[in-house]
Amino acid sequence: TIGVIVPRINQNFFANVIAGIEEGTYHEGYNLIICQSNELHEREVKCVNALINQHVSCIIISISADFKDDQHLKNAMDQGIRLIQFDRVTDNLDTFKVVNDNEHASMEAVSHLIEQGYKRIALLEGPQNLNIFKQRKAGYLAALKKHNYPVIPELIKENAWTKELGAEATQALLNLPDRPDAIFASTSDFSALGVLEVATKMGLNVPEELGICGYSNEAFTEITSPSITTIDQFSTSMGNTIANLYFEDMLSEQLGQVPKIVSIKPKLIIRSSTQRNTTV
C-alpha cells in the first residue's frame, strides 16, 4: 500500500497527479490511501502518523501551505518508509523529488505579458515559506529585469492564493491611483478566477484594459469568458513519473543511492485573457 498526501483533493492539479500515480501503481498490484491536509500542518502530521500506523511502504506528499517543520516526515523515514515529495517540497530531506521548473514558467508568462504591451504587471504571490511560490516570484522578477521594467512594490500582493484572497488583492490593486494593466496570479487559476470576477464587476475590459494570467491549467480556464491564459504543469505525467520512481527505487539494489530530482517543464498556454494582439 502507498499513501498519498495532498493539500486539496478537489483541485484539478492534485486530482490529476493522484490519477497518474494510481495508473502507475495499479498495474503493480498496489493500493493507494489518499489523505488531504487541507493546507494545515497539524492535519498533515496526523495524516503521516495514520499512514505509518497502516504500515504503508511509501508516502508520496506535497506539503501544506502551513508547513512548519519536517519531523513527521523524518519519523516516517526512520520507520523504513520511502518518501517521495512532489510539487511543494522541503529541501531539508534527501528524498526523491518530482517538481516543475516554476521559475522558468513564470518568467515566460511575464515575458508574454510584456510582449503583449502590458506596462504595469502585478503579481499575486503565495506563501513565501514554500519553494514553489518563491521560485514563481523569482521568475516574475527575472522577467521584469530582463525587459528593463522597474519592480514596483505596491504591485506585489502577498498570500493571494485562493479565489477569495485573489479577489481581495485585485480589489486593492485596481483601486490604486495608478492601477496595473495586467495581473499574474502566480499561485493558482482559482486566484486568477478571483481577478476575473472583480474585473468583470468593475466593468473592465479583459484583455484590453487588464491582462490576466493564472497557473496550473484548471479545467474551468478554458470555459470562462474570456478564457484564461495559464501554465500547464503536466500533472498526470507528473503522477506517472512519481510511480515509476518508486518502482525504479525498489528495483535498484544500490544502497545509499543519490536522491533524484526530476524536473518537469511546464508549458504556457496562451488564451484570450492576455491576447491584446498589440505590436510591440
Phi, psi and chi 1 to 4 in degrees:
 res  aa     phi    psi   chi1   chi2   chi3   chi4
   1 THR       -  142.2  -54.1      -      -      -
   2 ILE  -121.4  136.5  -67.3  174.8      -      -
   3 GLY  -100.2  137.9      -      -      -      -
   4 VAL  -122.8  128.0 -177.2      -      -      -
   5 ILE  -119.2  120.7  -56.7  172.1      -      -
   6 VAL  -123.5  156.1  -64.6      -      -      -
   7 PRO   -64.1  -42.8  -25.2   36.1      -      -
   8 ARG  -145.4  128.2  -68.4 -166.4 -173.1  -79.6
   9 ILE   -77.0  -27.8  -68.7  167.5      -      -
  10 ASN   -86.6   13.2   63.7  -11.3      -      -
  11 GLN   -98.6  134.8  -74.9 -168.0    1.9      -
  12 ASN   -47.9  -45.8 -153.7   22.2      -      -
  13 PHE   -56.9  -53.0  170.4   72.5      -      -
  14 PHE   -69.2  -37.7  -68.9  116.1      -      -
  15 ALA   -60.5  -41.3      -      -      -      -
  16 ASN   -69.5  -37.5  -72.8  -15.7      -      -
  17 VAL   -62.4  -45.0  172.3      -      -      -
  18 ILE   -60.2  -43.3  -69.0  168.0      -      -
  19 ALA   -60.1  -40.5      -      -      -      -
  20 GLY   -66.4  -39.2      -      -      -      -
  21 ILE   -66.2  -45.1  -65.0  169.7      -      -
  22 GLU   -60.8  -41.2 -156.9  -88.1  -23.8      -
  23 GLU   -57.9  -44.1 -148.6  171.7   86.6      -
  24 GLY   -73.9  -32.6      -      -      -      -
  25 THR   -89.2  -28.5   51.7      -      -      -
  26 TYR   -57.4  -45.4  173.9   76.6      -      -
  27 HIS   -64.2  -21.4  -61.9  -61.5      -      -
  28 GLU   -95.1    5.1  -60.0  -74.4  -21.0      -
  29 GLY    79.3   24.0      -      -      -      -
  30 TYR   -98.5  150.2  -83.4   77.2      -      -
  31 ASN  -104.0  151.9  -66.8  -38.6      -      -
  32 LEU  -109.3  139.4  -70.5 -170.6      -      -
  33 ILE  -111.2  122.5  -62.8  175.9      -      -
  34 ILE  -107.7  128.9  -62.4  156.3      -      -
  35 CYS  -123.9  153.5  -51.4      -      -      -
  36 GLN  -122.6  125.8  170.4  172.4  -97.7      -
  37 SER   -86.1  -15.2   66.8      -      -      -
  38 ASN    58.1   30.6 -125.2   -7.6      -      -
  39 GLU    67.1   15.2  -59.5  -70.9   13.0      -
  40 LEU  -110.2  127.9  -59.7  168.7      -      -
  41 HIS   -60.0  -44.3 -179.4   77.3      -      -
  42 GLU   -59.7  -40.6 -165.7 -177.3  -40.2      -
  43 ARG   -71.3  -35.4 -162.5  152.6  156.8  179.5
  44 GLU   -61.6  -41.9  179.3  178.6  -59.1      -
  45 VAL   -61.2  -43.7  172.4      -      -      -
  46 LYS   -62.3  -40.5  -79.4 -176.5  178.2  159.2
  47 CYS   -61.5  -45.7  -68.3      -      -      -
  48 VAL   -62.0  -45.8  169.2      -      -      -
  49 ASN   -61.8  -40.1  -69.0  -21.5      -      -
  50 ALA   -63.1  -39.5      -      -      -      -
  51 LEU   -70.4  -35.3  -68.2  172.7      -      -
  52 ILE   -61.2  -44.3  -67.8  172.6      -      -
  53 ASN   -65.3  -24.9  -66.9  -24.8      -      -
  54 GLN   -83.6   -2.4  -65.9  -89.0  -13.4      -
  55 HIS    56.3   45.0  -55.2  -66.5      -      -
  56 VAL   -68.3  157.3  -64.3      -      -      -
  57 SER   -90.3  -18.1   49.5      -      -      -
  58 CYS  -152.3  143.9  175.5      -      -      -
  59 ILE  -117.1  126.1  -68.5  176.2      -      -
  60 ILE  -108.7  125.0  -63.3  166.3      -      -
  61 ILE  -139.8  143.6 -174.1  168.1      -      -
  62 SER  -118.1  117.9 -174.2      -      -      -
  63 ILE   -70.3  156.9   60.8  178.2      -      -
  64 SER   -77.5  159.1   65.0      -      -      -
  65 ALA   -63.5  -24.8      -      -      -      -
  66 ASP   -91.6   12.0 -174.7   33.4      -      -
  67 PHE   -52.2  128.7 -172.1   79.1      -      -
  68 LYS  -113.8  -45.4  -65.8 -176.7  170.3   68.3
  69 ASP  -155.9  171.2   65.0   75.4      -      -
  70 ASP  -110.1   21.1   53.5   23.9      -      -
  71 GLN   -58.3  -40.5 -167.8   51.5   54.5      -
  72 HIS   -63.6  -34.1   55.5  -52.6      -      -
  73 LEU   -73.7  -37.0  -59.2  176.8      -      -
  74 LYS   -62.7  -41.3  -78.8 -176.9 -175.7  144.4
  75 ASN   -56.7  -44.0  -68.3  -13.8      -      -
  76 ALA   -62.5  -43.9      -      -      -      -
  77 MET   -65.0  -37.2  -69.4  166.5   80.7      -
  78 ASP   -63.3  -25.9  -69.9  -15.7      -      -
  79 GLN   -84.9    6.2  -56.6  -89.0  -13.9      -
  80 GLY    81.9   16.1      -      -      -      -
  81 ILE   -89.3  130.7  -64.1  171.6      -      -
  82 ARG   -70.3  145.7  -76.2 -179.5  168.2   81.7
  83 LEU  -125.0  127.8 -175.2   70.1      -      -
  84 ILE  -122.6  126.6  -61.2  176.8      -      -
  85 GLN  -104.2  146.6  -58.7 -175.8   69.3      -
  86 PHE  -141.7  154.7   75.2   93.8      -      -
  87 ASP    58.5  -75.1 -170.5   45.9      -      -
  88 ARG  -102.1  112.8  -56.6  178.6 -172.9  179.5
  89 VAL  -126.3  159.2  -55.6      -      -      -
  90 THR  -106.2  131.8  168.5      -      -      -
  91 ASP   -76.1  -13.4  -73.7  -23.2      -      -
  92 ASN   -68.5  -19.0  -55.9  -22.0      -      -
  93 LEU  -107.1  136.4  -61.8  173.5      -      -
  94 ASP   -82.8   89.3  -78.1  -15.3      -      -
  95 THR  -135.3  171.0   68.6      -      -      -
  96 PHE   -66.4  141.5  -77.2  116.4      -      -
  97 LYS  -135.7  134.1  -61.4  179.5 -179.8   85.7
  98 VAL  -119.0  115.3 -179.2      -      -      -
  99 VAL  -131.9  171.2  -66.7      -      -      -
 100 ASN  -103.8  155.7  -86.3  140.1      -      -
 101 ASP   -83.3   80.5 -171.7  -17.2      -      -
 102 ASN   -64.6  -39.2  -75.2  -72.9      -      -
 103 GLU   -64.6  -45.6 -172.7  168.4  -22.8      -
 104 HIS   -62.7  -43.0  178.5   79.7      -      -
 105 ALA   -62.5  -42.3      -      -      -      -
 106 SER   -66.4  -40.4  -72.2      -      -      -
 107 MET   -61.4  -41.2 -171.3  171.7  169.1      -
 108 GLU   -64.4  -42.4 -139.3 -179.1  -37.7      -
 109 ALA   -63.5  -45.4      -      -      -      -
 110 VAL   -70.4  -36.9  176.9      -      -      -
 111 SER   -62.4  -38.4  -64.9      -      -      -
 112 HIS   -61.6  -43.0  159.0   67.8      -      -
 113 LEU   -62.6  -40.9  -69.2  169.3      -      -
 114 ILE   -64.6  -42.2  -70.0  169.5      -      -
 115 GLU   -65.7  -24.6  -78.1  148.9   19.5      -
 116 GLN   -83.6    3.2  -73.0  -66.9  -48.5      -
 117 GLY    92.0    9.0      -      -      -      -
 118 TYR   -74.9  139.2  -65.9  105.1      -      -
 119 LYS  -108.7  -37.2  -62.6  -79.7 -178.4 -112.1
 120 ARG  -117.1   96.9  -71.5  174.3   63.5   79.9
 121 ILE  -101.9  117.7  -60.2  165.1      -      -
 122 ALA   -89.7  156.2      -      -      -      -
 123 LEU  -122.2  127.3  173.0   73.2      -      -
 124 LEU   -99.0  116.5  -57.7 -171.8      -      -
 125 GLU  -111.2  158.3   62.6  175.9   29.6      -
 126 GLY   -95.4  178.8      -      -      -      -
 127 PRO   -54.5  123.6  -20.1   29.3      -      -
 128 GLN   -77.6    1.3  -67.3  -64.7  -64.7      -
 129 ASN   -79.8   -8.7   61.4  -36.1      -      -
 130 LEU  -105.1  130.2  -68.5 -179.4      -      -
 131 ASN   -50.4  -44.8  -91.5    0.4      -      -
 132 ILE   -60.5  -37.5   59.3  162.1      -      -
 133 PHE   -76.8  -32.8  -63.4  132.1      -      -
 134 LYS   -61.1  -45.0  -94.0 -168.6 -150.4  153.2
 135 GLN   -66.1  -38.0  -69.4  156.7    1.8      -
 136 ARG   -67.4  -37.0  -68.9  176.5 -165.9  179.3
 137 LYS   -65.9  -41.3 -175.7  177.5 -174.3  176.3
 138 ALA   -59.8  -38.6      -      -      -      -
 139 GLY   -65.6  -39.7      -      -      -      -
 140 TYR   -60.7  -49.0  164.4   82.6      -      -
 141 LEU   -65.1  -38.3  -63.9  171.9      -      -
 142 ALA   -64.4  -39.1      -      -      -      -
 143 ALA   -65.8  -42.4      -      -      -      -
 144 LEU   -60.3  -44.4  -64.3 -176.8      -      -
 145 LYS   -62.9  -45.4 -170.2  176.3  175.5 -176.2
 146 LYS   -58.5  -36.9 -178.1 -177.3  164.4 -167.6
 147 HIS   -98.8   13.4  -65.2  -88.6      -      -
 148 ASN    56.7   38.3  -64.9  -41.1      -      -
 149 TYR   -93.8  142.1  -89.0   41.4      -      -
 150 PRO   -75.2  153.7   27.3  -33.6      -      -
 151 VAL   -88.1  121.8  175.5      -      -      -
 152 ILE  -110.6  103.5  -55.4  164.6      -      -
 153 PRO   -52.6  -35.2  -25.9   34.2      -      -
 154 GLU   -69.4  -11.7   67.9  174.6    7.6      -
 155 LEU   -93.7    2.3  -66.5 -174.6      -      -
 156 ILE  -108.1  117.3  -62.1  175.4      -      -
 157 LYS  -109.8  125.2  -71.3  -71.5  179.4 -165.0
 158 GLU   -78.3  152.2  -68.7  175.8   -2.7      -
 159 ASN    48.8   36.8  -75.4   -4.7      -      -
 160 ALA   -98.2   68.8      -      -      -      -
 161 TRP  -116.4    8.6   54.7  -69.3      -      -
 162 THR  -120.4  172.6   61.2      -      -      -
 163 LYS   -60.2  -43.2 -179.6  168.5  161.4 -101.3
 164 GLU   -65.9  -46.7  -65.7   70.6   26.2      -
 165 LEU   -68.1  -33.8  -67.6  169.5      -      -
 166 GLY   -63.5  -41.7      -      -      -      -
 167 ALA   -66.0  -42.3      -      -      -      -
 168 GLU   -62.1  -45.7 -149.8  174.4  -72.6      -
 169 ALA   -64.5  -38.6      -      -      -      -
 170 THR   -65.4  -42.0  -57.4      -      -      -
 171 GLN   -54.7  -48.0 -161.7   72.8   58.0      -
 172 ALA   -63.8  -42.7      -      -      -      -
 173 LEU   -65.7  -42.2  -75.9  165.3      -      -
 174 LEU   -77.6  -10.2  -64.0  178.7      -      -
 175 ASN   -92.9   -1.4  -75.6  -30.3      -      -
 176 LEU   -66.9  146.8  -71.7  171.1      -      -
 177 PRO   -55.9  -41.0  -17.4   23.0      -      -
 178 ASP  -114.4   87.5 -162.4   -2.5      -      -
 179 ARG   -81.6  161.0   69.4 -176.9 -175.6 -151.3
 180 PRO   -69.7  155.1   23.3  -31.1      -      -
 181 ASP  -107.8    1.9   58.5    1.1      -      -
 182 ALA  -153.6  147.7      -      -      -      -
 183 ILE  -130.2  124.7  -64.3  177.6      -      -
 184 PHE  -100.9  106.2  174.3   34.9      -      -
 185 ALA   -84.6   85.1      -      -      -      -
 186 SER   -73.8   -8.1   75.0      -      -      -
 187 THR   -86.4  -44.1   50.4      -      -      -
 188 SER  -172.3  164.7   71.3      -      -      -
 189 ASP   -70.5  -23.8  -72.0  -32.9      -      -
 190 PHE   -64.2  -42.4  -68.9   95.2      -      -
 191 SER   -62.2  -42.3 -174.4      -      -      -
 192 ALA   -63.1  -34.3      -      -      -      -
 193 LEU   -65.3  -39.6 -171.5   58.8      -      -
 194 GLY   -59.4  -40.2      -      -      -      -
 195 VAL   -62.6  -48.2  177.3      -      -      -
 196 LEU   -62.1  -41.0 -178.5   59.3      -      -
 197 GLU   -62.8  -43.4  -75.3 -174.4    1.2      -
 198 VAL   -66.0  -44.4  171.5      -      -      -
 199 ALA   -59.6  -41.3      -      -      -      -
 200 THR   -65.4  -44.4  -53.9      -      -      -
 201 LYS   -61.1  -36.6  -93.5 -172.8 -157.7  142.3
 202 MET   -82.3    0.5  -70.6  175.7   78.7      -
 203 GLY    74.3   21.6      -      -      -      -
 204 LEU   -82.1  143.7  -72.2  178.3      -      -
 205 ASN   -88.5  117.5 -156.5  -38.7      -      -
 206 VAL  -103.0  127.0  178.3      -      -      -
 207 PRO   -96.6   -2.6   36.0  -35.1      -      -
 208 GLU   -57.2  -52.0  -71.9   78.1    7.3      -
 209 GLU   -92.1  -24.5  -66.8  173.7  -80.1      -
 210 LEU  -147.0  122.1 -175.2   72.6      -      -
 211 GLY   -90.4  142.9      -      -      -      -
 212 ILE  -131.8  128.8  -58.6  170.3      -      -
 213 CYS  -130.3  132.4  177.6      -      -      -
 214 GLY  -105.7 -157.4      -      -      -      -
 215 TYR  -154.0  124.8 -152.4  110.8      -      -
 216 SER   112.8   -0.6   83.9      -      -      -
 217 ASN    53.9   53.4 -160.3   20.3      -      -
 218 GLU   -64.8  151.6  -67.3  -75.1  -20.9      -
 219 ALA   -55.8  -36.8      -      -      -      -
 220 PHE   -68.2  -17.6   62.8   76.4      -      -
 221 THR   -64.0  -22.0   52.0      -      -      -
 222 GLU   -80.4  -23.1  -89.3 -170.1  -77.2      -
 223 ILE  -110.5    0.6   54.5  173.2      -      -
 224 THR   -72.0  167.3   52.9      -      -      -
 225 SER  -122.4  111.5 -179.0      -      -      -
 226 PRO   -72.6  165.2   29.8  -34.4      -      -
 227 SER   -67.6  151.8   55.3      -      -      -
 228 ILE  -101.8  128.0  -61.3  173.1      -      -
 229 THR   -64.3  137.5  -67.3      -      -      -
 230 THR  -154.2 -175.1 -175.8      -      -      -
 231 ILE  -124.7  122.1  -69.7  159.7      -      -
 232 ASP   -86.0  125.1 -171.0   -8.1      -      -
 233 GLN   -96.9    6.6  -65.2  174.6  -85.6      -
 234 PHE    50.2   55.7  -61.0  112.1      -      -
 235 SER   -64.4  -39.6   39.9      -      -      -
 236 THR   -65.7  -42.6  -53.5      -      -      -
 237 SER   -70.6  -24.4   70.0      -      -      -
 238 MET   -63.9  -42.5 -165.0 -178.0 -125.1      -
 239 GLY   -62.8  -43.3      -      -      -      -
 240 ASN   -59.9  -44.3  -70.6  150.7      -      -
 241 THR   -60.3  -41.3  -56.4      -      -      -
 242 ILE   -61.6  -47.2  -67.7  164.8      -      -
 243 ALA   -61.6  -43.4      -      -      -      -
 244 ASN   -62.8  -39.7  -67.4  -19.7      -      -
 245 LEU   -58.6  -43.2  -95.2 -176.5      -      -
 246 TYR   -61.0  -46.8  172.9   64.0      -      -
 247 PHE   -70.9  -35.1  -64.4  118.3      -      -
 248 GLU   -62.2  -41.8  -87.1  169.0   36.2      -
 249 ASP   -64.8  -39.1 -173.8   36.0      -      -
 250 MET   -63.0  -38.8  -67.2  -97.1  -70.4      -
 251 LEU   -76.9  -28.4  -67.9  170.2      -      -
 252 SER   -74.2  129.2  104.3      -      -      -
 253 GLU   -90.3   -8.4  -70.0  -51.3  -40.1      -
 254 GLN   -74.8  114.7  -57.1  155.6  -75.0      -
 255 LEU   -81.4  158.2  -68.1  169.0      -      -
 256 GLY    62.7   31.4      -      -      -      -
 257 GLN   -67.1  146.8 -158.4 -175.5   13.4      -
 258 VAL   -69.2  129.1  179.7      -      -      -
 259 PRO   -61.8  144.2  -18.0   28.3      -      -
 260 LYS   -98.0  142.0  -74.5 -166.6 -143.0  166.1
 261 ILE  -115.9  121.2  -63.8 -178.8      -      -
 262 VAL  -106.2  123.0 -179.2      -      -      -
 263 SER  -109.1  125.6 -176.9      -      -      -
 264 ILE  -104.4  128.1  -67.1  172.6      -      -
 265 LYS   -82.0  116.9 -165.2  169.0  179.3  -88.7
 266 PRO   -73.0  170.1   -3.5   19.1      -      -
 267 LYS  -130.5  131.8 -179.0 -177.7  180.0 -143.2
 268 LEU   -75.1  126.8  178.5   66.0      -      -
 269 ILE  -111.8  110.0  -64.8  176.5      -      -
 270 ILE   -87.3  123.8  -63.0  166.1      -      -
 271 ARG  -127.0 -170.2  -63.6 -159.3 -178.5  108.8
 272 SER   -61.2  -29.8  -47.5      -      -      -
 273 SER   -66.9   -7.8   69.9      -      -      -
 274 THR  -129.9    4.4   58.2      -      -      -
 275 GLN   -92.0   90.9  -73.0 -174.9  -66.3      -
 276 ARG   -88.7  -11.9  -76.2 -146.1  -69.5 -158.0
 277 ASN    52.6   33.9  -56.8  -36.9      -      -
 278 THR   -78.2  147.1    2.4      -      -      -
 279 THR   -95.4  115.9   41.0      -      -      -
 280 VAL   -99.8      - -179.9      -      -      -
